[in-house]
Amino acid sequence: MARAASDWSQAAGVGKSLLFSPVVGFILAALLLLLLKALVRVPSLYK
């Protein structure tokens, strides 16, 4: 019975992407919010 070899470099890449992706998404969402606050002048939207 053959054992499956673990490719740790592949696993490390997946781990990095799982950590990096939410950070990038949060930063982009914050930038979008700031952009819309500057362009859309309806204060009740941001309360």
Kinemage of the C-alpha trace (Angstrom):
@kinemage 1
@onewidth
@group {chain A} dominant
@subgroup {mainchain}
@vectorlist {calphas} color= white
{ca met a 1} P 0.000 0.000 0.000
{ca ala a 2} L 1.527 3.306 -1.076
{ca arg a 3} L 1.575 6.240 1.279
{ca ala a 4} L 0.717 9.666 -0.061
{ca ala a 5} L 3.614 12.072 0.259
{ca ser a 6} L 2.838 15.434 1.815
{ca asp a 7} L 3.892 18.413 -0.252
{ca trp a 8} L 4.615 20.901 2.509
{ca ser a 9} L 5.510 23.721 0.130
{ca gln a 10} L 2.066 23.393 -1.442
{ca ala a 11} L 0.466 23.310 2.008
{ca ala a 12} L 2.418 26.402 3.047
{ca gly a 13} L 1.208 28.229 -0.061
{ca val a 14} L -2.405 27.363 0.731
{ca gly a 15} L -1.919 28.491 4.343
{ca lys a 16} L -0.439 31.811 3.241
{ca ser a 17} L -3.303 32.429 0.837
{ca leu a 18} L -5.856 31.624 3.551
{ca leu a 19} L -4.221 34.214 5.806
{ca phe a 20} L -3.542 36.826 3.129
{ca ser a 21} L -6.871 36.791 1.299
{ca pro a 22} L -9.097 38.067 4.155
{ca val a 23} L -6.607 40.844 4.936
{ca val a 24} L -6.653 42.036 1.331
{ca gly a 25} L -10.454 41.843 1.262
{ca phe a 26} L -10.766 43.869 4.447
{ca ile a 27} L -8.395 46.562 3.155
{ca leu a 28} L -10.248 46.779 -0.169
{ca ala a 29} L -13.609 47.013 1.617
{ca ala a 30} L -12.293 49.802 3.865
{ca leu a 31} L -10.949 51.708 0.860
{ca leu a 32} L -14.269 51.303 -0.944
{ca leu a 33} L -16.122 52.621 2.106
{ca leu a 34} L -13.846 55.666 2.300
{ca leu a 35} L -14.219 56.284 -1.427
{ca leu a 36} L -18.007 56.100 -1.225
{ca lys a 37} L -18.033 58.383 1.817
{ca ala a 38} L -16.152 60.953 -0.243
{ca leu a 39} L -18.342 60.588 -3.342
{ca val a 40} L -21.815 59.938 -1.887
{ca arg a 41} L -22.905 62.753 0.391
{ca val a 42} L -25.781 61.075 2.291
{ca pro a 43} L -24.848 61.059 6.012
{ca ser a 44} L -27.674 58.696 6.986
{ca leu a 45} L -25.936 55.894 5.030
{ca tyr a 46} L -22.913 55.928 7.348
{ca lys a 47} L -24.572 56.091 10.763
